Amino acid sequence: MNKLDLAKARSGLQALFIGDALAMPAHWFYRIFDIEQAFNGGITQFEAAPSHHPSSIMSLHSTAAGGRKTAQKQPQTSIVGDVILKGKAAYWDVPYQHYHQGMQAGENTLNAHCARLLMRCLAQHQRHYNPQAFLADYIAFMTADPPQHPDTYAESYHRGFFANYIQGIPAEQCGAITHDTASIGGLVTLAPLVIAAHLQGADLTTIQQQVKQHLYFTHPDAALAKVANNYTTLILALWHSPNLEDARQQIERTAQASGFNLTNLIAKDPDDRQVIGQLFSPACYISDSWPAVLYLAHKYAEDPIAGLLANANVGGDNAHRGSVLGVLLGLINPNKFDAWFEQLVERSAIAAEINALTN
């Protein structure tokens, strides 16, 4: 790899964490008015999570499994509080509670921390993906007391995994299926794996096989796996794209392979809120969130920070969408994120992890 290729890889990983942290305070806000009211007209910088969340349904989410609460009697062991997120269960039953209660400006959400976990695991094994080592690291990280991350929320897939795990199911079979398994959060940890495998000289087919294996540990869903294939292909294409025009063409091809006509949409020059919020839902479901990512990546290919801010300000599952979008914009725009990266709370540790993976 030449210096430019390595700079692109580092930039993509940097922007993963920037996109997540920028969106974190407005994560799962579903009304634009609420974002503008809470953040003085909209997000323009890293912000802390406000204590009040007008769209929060965190209190409706199960603390015993993936998905929502049910009328069935809850088991004695609560996944949230007893197994993961130790000491943080009290945040879950309060109406209008922010999902990332108490998190400061520039902090990252749990899924981004899991991407860091995979980076560390890959670096420890000379960039080779070791599934058993990752699962052991994931379990140790998630069950740590006190928690090794600042977040107060765990997505459905984490809760479902550990609901299976405490029943004695082998770790590699603990991936749970819920109504939101096919969601953008499943893509957040994939970029470090793609980058590490490519740096080791693996071909596309081999990388896609590794990505699917990793994905299925937590997100066993065929539709999501197809998107993960397209995401993997696009990461590699943008990594070696020679210029901005070619990068946009690669994004258009990926959109076509994903089943929608991005070229026609861009030609209409719509407002972001018309696209994400009307044409595509801002929620987590991959059927809408993946096209939304490709739209933003294409539109803001030349102005990546504006793209990450636009993503934050349309709300919904903007943190996980922002991580995936950040990777794409970072690969297109090497060396444009340093000033923003320096504002991340754990920038020194993250920089060391990126360097360990890419050097």
Order of alpha helices (4+ residues) and beta strands (2+ residues): alpha-alpha-alpha-alpha-alpha-alpha-alpha-alpha-alpha-alpha-alpha-alpha-alpha-alpha-alpha-alpha
